[in-house]
Amino acid sequence: MGKGRGDHGSGPPCVREDETEAGDLCTVRLSSNTVGAVLDLYQRDLGGRLPAGEVRAIAEAVFHHHLAWDRTRLIAERDATLSESELLRVYLPLKRLRSGEPLQYVLGSTSFHGLTIEVGPAVLIPRPETEELVDLIMRSGQAPARIVDVGTGSGCIALALKRHFPLAEVHGLDVSDAALEIARRNAVRSGLQVRWGRTDVLDERCMLPAGADLVVSNPPYIPRTEALSLDPHVRDHEPALALFVDDEDPLRFHRAIGRHAMEALVRGGTLWFEGHHRTVGDVPAVLRAMGYQEATLLHDLSGAPRFVRAVR
């Protein structure tokens, strides 16, 4: 791909942003139809709000996703000519990126624990801390037969655990039908069998699958008063339903899931949580008051309090 394709004539190419929009089409004129011209355009369009290195990484990700080009090829073939089709594929994402939409949503997927996970506005983009949570579970020495992931979102935790514990029966639960549809597609993509179900843990009638050896959850935990302090690409694009909790009761979801898990877990089964670094330190005491044993606070790789492990 790349060199000598398409006949653009002697003048610079005109790229149409969106062929599906009604009315006049938005156009942009590049200095040339080369890889370098596109990379320069990324810097011009995104460099006002992002560091140059981050813009470069975004452009590399777009080229890799749409044209299978790696960084080495981008550097070596900066003067390579792109066909009109190739040009459109690497230019069109800029329209969404300029609005602040997260790169993962623009590309439609991200990587989590070696899996390619579809993401979109209905689900959170998995964070490195959540990968750390999965790592902790995998290294705990437990070999669970039945796993329940509460608030599964894209299904990333459930699928990563199913991949590591292939003999386990894994359940992924969420209150959002749109999130569960994405989780189901991710299961098909990965070839992993997970049982998906809709449930609202804030409903007292909620019942988690009984006989679980392990319950895990990354529930909403960001206080609403912190919304304005978040990066706009998070605050304005990721689902508030999965992000925020009322300031009056920041452990509302941890408490509700803890109660339901107490009924679902077998004796000796474990409950794992991710939480906010300012409030997760209160979770062990809440769980011990419910009757859990060995409720332990764990830290992430940056040294911040982040996770809780408790034993039924």
N, C-alpha and C positions, 0 to 999 in steps of 0.2 A: 504494500500500500504506500502511497505517498507521492512518489516522484512522477512528474510528467503527465499527470492525468487531467483530462478536460482541456478545452480550448477556451481560455478566458479573454483572448484578444490581447491588445496592447495595454488596455487600461486596467485599473484595479477592479476586483470583483464586487458586485453588489449582493449582499446576503440578506435574505428575507427572514425576519425573526419568527414569524408564526403564520404558516400558510392557512391555518384554520380560522383565523380571525376575520370577522366581517369588516367591510370598509377598506380604506387604504391600508396597505401593508407597510409595517415599519421597516425601514432599511438602514443599513450601516455600510460605509465604504471603508474597506481595508486598504492599507498601503500596497499590499500585494497578496497573492493567494498562497503564501508560504507559511510554514509552521511558525517561524519567527514572528510574522505579522500577527498571528493569532495570540501567541504568548504575550506580545507587547500590548495587545488589546485587553487581555486579562488584567495586566498590570494597570492600565489606564482606568479600566472600569471598576476594579476592586481595590486598587492600591490606596484610595483615599481613606478607607476604613480598616484595612487589614495590612499587616506587615508584608513586605515584599516576599519573604520566605514562605509565608502562609499562602499567599496568592500563587506562588510558584508550585507549591505542593497541591493546591486545588487544581491548577491547570494540568499537572502531571496525572492526577487521578482521573480527570475527564478524558484525557488522551488514552490512558490505559483502559478505562472502562469501555469507551466507544470504538477505539481503533486498535486496542491491544499493543500500544506503544509503551515501552518502558522509558525510564529516565535516560539511560544511555543512548537510546535511539533519538530521543528528543534533542539531546545535546549534539549528537553527531549529524543529525539531519535538519538542523534549524532552517536551512535554506531550501529544504525539500518543498516541492509544489504539491498542494492538496487538490484533489478533485472537488467539484461542487458538492457532491454528496458527503465527502469527508469533512469539508469545511462546515457544512450545516450541522453535522453531528457534534462537532467540538465547539461551534459557536452558540448554538441555540441554548445550551445550559446557562450561558451568561445572563440571559434575561431573568431567570429565576434566581440566580446567585446575586444579581444586583439588588434584588428586593430583600436580601437577607435570608432567603430560604436556606436551610442547612444543606451542605453538599450531599449528605447521605440521602436526603429526600429527593434531591435533584437526580442523583444516580439511581435511586430506587432500592439500594441495598447497602449493607455494611458487613464487616467481618466480625464474628464473635466466636472466640474459642475454636478457630479453625473452620467454622461454618459460615457460609454466605447467607445472610439473613435479610429478607425483604423488610424494608421499613417505609413508613409513610406517615402522614399527619395523624393517623389514628393511634400510633404507638410511639413510645419513647425510643430515641436512639440509644442503644446500649452503651453504657459508660465503662471505662477501664476498671472502675471499682467493682462493678457487677461481675466482671471477669474474675477479679480477685476473690469475690464471694464463692464463685463456682470452684476456683482453685482450692480454697479452704475446705470445701465439702469433699472434693475429690481426694485431698490429702489427709482427711480425717481418720481414715482406716475403716470407716463404715462401709458396708456393702448392702445398701437398702434394697428391699424387694418391692416396696411400693413408695413412690415419691409423689408429693403434691406440691405444685408450684402455684401459689396464690397471687393473682394479679399478673398473669403471665405475659400480657402485652404481645410482643412479636413472637413469643414462645422461645426466646433465646436461651433462658435458663433451663427450661424443661428439655429442650432439644440437646443442649450440651450435656446435661446429666444423663439423658437417655443414651447418647453416644458413648459416654464413659461407663455407664452401667447398663449394658445392652439387655440383661435379663430382667431388669426392673420394669414394673408396670408404672408408667409415668402419667400423671394427670396435670393438665394445664388449665387453670380456671381464670376467668376474667368477667367483669361486669359489662364490658363493651363487646357488642356483636361484631363491630368493625375490626376490633383488635383480634378477635378470635378467627375471623376470616383470613387475616394476614398470617396468623400462627398456623392455621391449617395449610396454607400455601407453602409456608416454610417447612412444614413437616414433609410435604410431597417433594419439595426441592431437595431436601436432605435425605430422603428415603428412610426416615425414622418414624416409628409408630408411637404416637402419644394420644391419649384420650383427652379431648378438649371439652370443656363445659362452661356454661354461663352461671355465675353466682355473684351475689352481692354480700360481701362479708359484713357489711354494716346492718344487714337484716338479721334480726335475732333468730329467724327460722333457718338461716344458712346452716348446711351440714356439709363438712368436707368428707371426702371418701374415707371410710373407716378402715382401720387396720394399717394406717400409714407408718412407715419406719422413719420417714423424713418429710418434714414440711418446710418449705422455703418461700420467702417473700421479699420482694423489693417494692414495698408499698409507697403510696404518696407520702412524702415527709417534709417538703419544703414549705415553711410558713408563708401564708399569702402576703404578709408584709414584706417579704424578701423578693417579691416578684420584680419590682423595679430595679433591683440590684443584679438581676440575671442578664446575661447577654441577650440582646434582642432576638438573635436567631433561635434561642431557646424559648424565651418568654412569648414571642409572637407566633411561633410555628409549632412547637411541640404541645401535645394535648394537656390542657390544664387539669383534666380529670385524673391523669396519672402523675402529675407533678405536685399539686398543692394540697395542703391540709390547713384547717382553720387554726389560727394562732391560739385560740382558747384551749384547744386540746390537740397538741401536735403529735401525740402518741395514740390518737384515736384508732388508726388502722392497726398499729402494732398490738394494741389492747384487744381489739375485736378478733384479730387473727389468732392471738394467743389463746383466747377463750375457746374458739372453735377447734384449734389444733389440740387442745387438751382433751377434747372428746374424740378426736380422730386418731391420735398417735397411740401406738402400742407402748407398753411400759418399756422404758429404755430408748424410745424413739427420740429423735432430735428435731428441734425447731431452730431455723436459721433466719436471721433478719439482716437487711441493710437498713441504715438509717442516717439521719442528719447528724453531722458531727457535733452540733450543739445540744441535741436532745437525746441521742441514742444512748448516752450514758445512763439515762434514767430507766431504760427498758429492762435491764436485769432485775432491778428491784420489783418492777411491775410483774414480771414473770414469776419471780420467787413467791410473791404474794398469792399467785394463782396456784402454787403447788409445784412449780417446776424446780428441778435440781440443777446444780452446776450451771446456773445462768451466768455466762461469761462475756465480758466486753472485749472485742478484738479490734485491732487498729489496721488501717490500710497501709499501703507501701509508703505513703507520704507521712505516716506517723499520726494521722488523725483518727480519733475514735470513729468507727464506721459500722462494725458488724456485731451481732450478738448470736451466741450459740447457747441453747438451753436443752436440758434433758427432761423428758416426761417421767 
